[in-house]
Amino acid sequence: MCLAIPGKLLEIFDENGLKMGTVDVNGSITRACLEYVPDIQIGQYTIIHAGFALKIIDEEEAAESLKLWQELIESGAFQPDEDCPSPESL
């Protein structure tokens, strides 16, 4: 099972005609396509899934989502696998 993970947009750039961004996901840096969130600005938070930013969220929602994700991992209710890494490994 893969879940969308919140991250903070650090940089916006163009790649092959696509709006792309560098996103900090719980301390790990990843790239994401920003085409679905054309109004996003540096410093805003977004939900990332399969390399795509899906929607803009506020900082409070991002923090709550990361907290719940960590609680699932710690409880053993969810085990990240190789296809869907934990937020720490992104």
CYANA upper distance limits for C-alpha pairs under 8 A (distance plus 0.5 A):
  1 MET  CA     84 CYS  CA      7.52
  2 CYS  CA     49 HIS  CA      8.49
  2 CYS  CA     83 ASP  CA      8.20
  2 CYS  CA     84 CYS  CA      5.68
  3 LEU  CA     49 HIS  CA      7.34
  3 LEU  CA     84 CYS  CA      8.04
  4 ALA  CA     47 ILE  CA      6.42
  4 ALA  CA     48 ILE  CA      5.79
  4 ALA  CA     49 HIS  CA      5.02
  4 ALA  CA     50 ALA  CA      8.37
  5 ILE  CA     25 VAL  CA      7.82
  5 ILE  CA     47 ILE  CA      5.88
  5 ILE  CA     48 ILE  CA      5.69
  5 ILE  CA     49 HIS  CA      7.09
  5 ILE  CA     65 SER  CA      8.10
  5 ILE  CA     66 LEU  CA      7.91
  5 ILE  CA     87 PRO  CA      7.46
  6 PRO  CA     25 VAL  CA      6.87
  6 PRO  CA     45 TYR  CA      7.13
  6 PRO  CA     46 THR  CA      5.99
  6 PRO  CA     47 ILE  CA      4.81
  6 PRO  CA     48 ILE  CA      6.44
  6 PRO  CA     62 ALA  CA      5.85
  6 PRO  CA     65 SER  CA      7.53
  6 PRO  CA     66 LEU  CA      7.52
  7 GLY  CA     23 VAL  CA      6.25
  7 GLY  CA     24 ASP  CA      5.71
  7 GLY  CA     25 VAL  CA      4.77
  7 GLY  CA     26 ASN  CA      7.27
  7 GLY  CA     45 TYR  CA      5.94
  7 GLY  CA     46 THR  CA      6.04
  7 GLY  CA     47 ILE  CA      6.85
  7 GLY  CA     48 ILE  CA      7.40
  7 GLY  CA     62 ALA  CA      7.62
  8 LYS  CA     23 VAL  CA      5.86
  8 LYS  CA     24 ASP  CA      5.58
  8 LYS  CA     25 VAL  CA      7.12
  8 LYS  CA     42 ILE  CA      8.39
  8 LYS  CA     43 GLY  CA      6.49
  8 LYS  CA     44 GLN  CA      6.23
  8 LYS  CA     45 TYR  CA      4.84
  8 LYS  CA     46 THR  CA      6.92
  9 LEU  CA     21 GLY  CA      7.17
  9 LEU  CA     22 THR  CA      6.56
  9 LEU  CA     23 VAL  CA      4.97
  9 LEU  CA     24 ASP  CA      6.93
  9 LEU  CA     41 GLN  CA      7.81
  9 LEU  CA     42 ILE  CA      5.66
  9 LEU  CA     43 GLY  CA      5.82
  9 LEU  CA     44 GLN  CA      6.23
  9 LEU  CA     45 TYR  CA      6.54
  9 LEU  CA     46 THR  CA      7.75
 10 LEU  CA     21 GLY  CA      7.68
 10 LEU  CA     22 THR  CA      5.96
 10 LEU  CA     23 VAL  CA      5.99
 10 LEU  CA     24 ASP  CA      7.25
 10 LEU  CA     42 ILE  CA      5.97
 10 LEU  CA     43 GLY  CA      6.62
 11 GLU  CA     21 GLY  CA      5.79
 11 GLU  CA     22 THR  CA      5.50
 11 GLU  CA     23 VAL  CA      7.72
 11 GLU  CA     42 ILE  CA      6.54
 12 ILE  CA     19 LYS  CA      7.60
 12 ILE  CA     20 MET  CA      6.30
 12 ILE  CA     21 GLY  CA      4.86
 12 ILE  CA     22 THR  CA      7.10
 12 ILE  CA     42 ILE  CA      7.58
 13 PHE  CA     19 LYS  CA      6.57
 13 PHE  CA     20 MET  CA      5.76
 13 PHE  CA     21 GLY  CA      6.38
 14 ASP  CA     18 LEU  CA      5.99
 14 ASP  CA     19 LYS  CA      5.42
 14 ASP  CA     20 MET  CA      6.21
 15 GLU  CA     19 LYS  CA      7.10
 15 GLU  CA     20 MET  CA      6.90
 18 LEU  CA     33 CYS  CA      7.67
 18 LEU  CA     34 LEU  CA      8.28
 18 LEU  CA     35 GLU  CA      7.28
 19 LYS  CA     33 CYS  CA      6.70
 19 LYS  CA     34 LEU  CA      5.81
 19 LYS  CA     35 GLU  CA      6.13
 19 LYS  CA     38 PRO  CA      8.26
 20 MET  CA     31 ARG  CA      7.59
 20 MET  CA     32 ALA  CA      6.25
 20 MET  CA     33 CYS  CA      4.97
 20 MET  CA     34 LEU  CA      5.59
 20 MET  CA     35 GLU  CA      7.87
 21 GLY  CA     31 ARG  CA      6.14
 21 GLY  CA     32 ALA  CA      5.88
 21 GLY  CA     33 CYS  CA      6.85
 21 GLY  CA     34 LEU  CA      6.88
 22 THR  CA     29 ILE  CA      7.19
 22 THR  CA     30 THR  CA      6.25
 22 THR  CA     31 ARG  CA      5.14
 22 THR  CA     32 ALA  CA      6.96
 23 VAL  CA     29 ILE  CA      6.11
 23 VAL  CA     30 THR  CA      5.83
 23 VAL  CA     31 ARG  CA      6.51
 23 VAL  CA     32 ALA  CA      7.46
 24 ASP  CA     28 SER  CA      6.01
 24 ASP  CA     29 ILE  CA      5.12
 24 ASP  CA     30 THR  CA      7.02
 25 VAL  CA     29 ILE  CA      6.62
 25 VAL  CA     30 THR  CA      7.65
 25 VAL  CA     87 PRO  CA      6.77
 25 VAL  CA     88 GLU  CA      8.14
 25 VAL  CA     90 LEU  CA      7.30
 26 ASN  CA     66 LEU  CA      8.15
 26 ASN  CA     87 PRO  CA      6.54
 26 ASN  CA     88 GLU  CA      6.73
 27 GLY  CA     88 GLU  CA      7.50
 28 SER  CA     87 PRO  CA      8.05
 28 SER  CA     88 GLU  CA      6.90
 28 SER  CA     89 SER  CA      7.35
 28 SER  CA     90 LEU  CA      5.91
 29 ILE  CA     90 LEU  CA      7.25
 30 THR  CA     90 LEU  CA      6.94
 31 ARG  CA     51 GLY  CA      7.35
 32 ALA  CA     48 ILE  CA      7.72
 32 ALA  CA     51 GLY  CA      5.20
 32 ALA  CA     52 PHE  CA      5.55
 32 ALA  CA     53 ALA  CA      6.58
 33 CYS  CA     51 GLY  CA      6.71
 33 CYS  CA     52 PHE  CA      5.22
 33 CYS  CA     53 ALA  CA      6.52
 34 LEU  CA     38 PRO  CA      6.76
 34 LEU  CA     40 ILE  CA      8.30
 34 LEU  CA     52 PHE  CA      6.94
 34 LEU  CA     53 ALA  CA      5.89
 34 LEU  CA     54 LEU  CA      8.38
 35 GLU  CA     52 PHE  CA      8.46
 35 GLU  CA     53 ALA  CA      8.19
 36 TYR  CA     52 PHE  CA      8.08
 36 TYR  CA     53 ALA  CA      6.99
 36 TYR  CA     54 LEU  CA      6.35
 36 TYR  CA     55 LYS  CA      7.72
 37 VAL  CA     53 ALA  CA      7.13
 37 VAL  CA     54 LEU  CA      7.05
 37 VAL  CA     55 LYS  CA      6.45
 37 VAL  CA     56 ILE  CA      7.38
 40 ILE  CA     44 GLN  CA      7.17
 40 ILE  CA     56 ILE  CA      7.22
 44 GLN  CA     56 ILE  CA      7.58
 44 GLN  CA     57 ILE  CA      7.88
 44 GLN  CA     58 ASP  CA      7.51
 44 GLN  CA     59 GLU  CA      8.05
 45 TYR  CA     56 ILE  CA      6.29
 45 TYR  CA     57 ILE  CA      5.81
 45 TYR  CA     58 ASP  CA      6.44
 45 TYR  CA     59 GLU  CA      6.76
 45 TYR  CA     62 ALA  CA      7.29
 46 THR  CA     53 ALA  CA      6.47
 46 THR  CA     54 LEU  CA      7.37
 46 THR  CA     55 LYS  CA      5.99
 46 THR  CA     56 ILE  CA      4.90
 46 THR  CA     57 ILE  CA      5.86
 46 THR  CA     58 ASP  CA      8.48
 46 THR  CA     62 ALA  CA      8.29
 47 ILE  CA     53 ALA  CA      6.07
 47 ILE  CA     54 LEU  CA      6.06
 47 ILE  CA     55 LYS  CA      6.21
 47 ILE  CA     56 ILE  CA      7.23
 47 ILE  CA     57 ILE  CA      7.64
 48 ILE  CA     52 PHE  CA      5.96
 48 ILE  CA     53 ALA  CA      5.03
 48 ILE  CA     54 LEU  CA      6.62
 49 HIS  CA     53 ALA  CA      7.08
 49 HIS  CA     54 LEU  CA      7.58
 57 ILE  CA     61 GLU  CA      6.82
 57 ILE  CA     62 ALA  CA      7.20
 58 ASP  CA     62 ALA  CA      6.88
 59 GLU  CA     63 ALA  CA      6.67
 60 GLU  CA     64 GLU  CA      6.73
 61 GLU  CA     65 SER  CA      6.64
 62 ALA  CA     66 LEU  CA      6.77
 63 ALA  CA     67 LYS  CA      6.64
 64 GLU  CA     68 LEU  CA      6.72
 65 SER  CA     69 TRP  CA      6.64
 66 LEU  CA     70 GLN  CA      6.69
 67 LYS  CA     71 GLU  CA      6.77
 68 LEU  CA     72 LEU  CA      6.78
 69 TRP  CA     73 ILE  CA      6.98
 70 GLN  CA     74 GLU  CA      6.61
 71 GLU  CA     75 SER  CA      6.50
 72 LEU  CA     76 GLY  CA      6.85
 72 LEU  CA     77 ALA  CA      5.93
 72 LEU  CA     78 PHE  CA      6.10
 73 ILE  CA     77 ALA  CA      6.88
 73 ILE  CA     78 PHE  CA      5.85
 73 ILE  CA     79 GLN  CA      6.75
 73 ILE  CA     80 PRO  CA      8.27
 80 PRO  CA     84 CYS  CA      6.54
 80 PRO  CA     85 PRO  CA      5.91
 80 PRO  CA     86 SER  CA      6.01
 81 ASP  CA     85 PRO  CA      6.29
 81 ASP  CA     86 SER  CA      8.39
 85 PRO  CA     89 SER  CA      6.54
 85 PRO  CA     90 LEU  CA      7.08
 86 SER  CA     90 LEU  CA      7.28
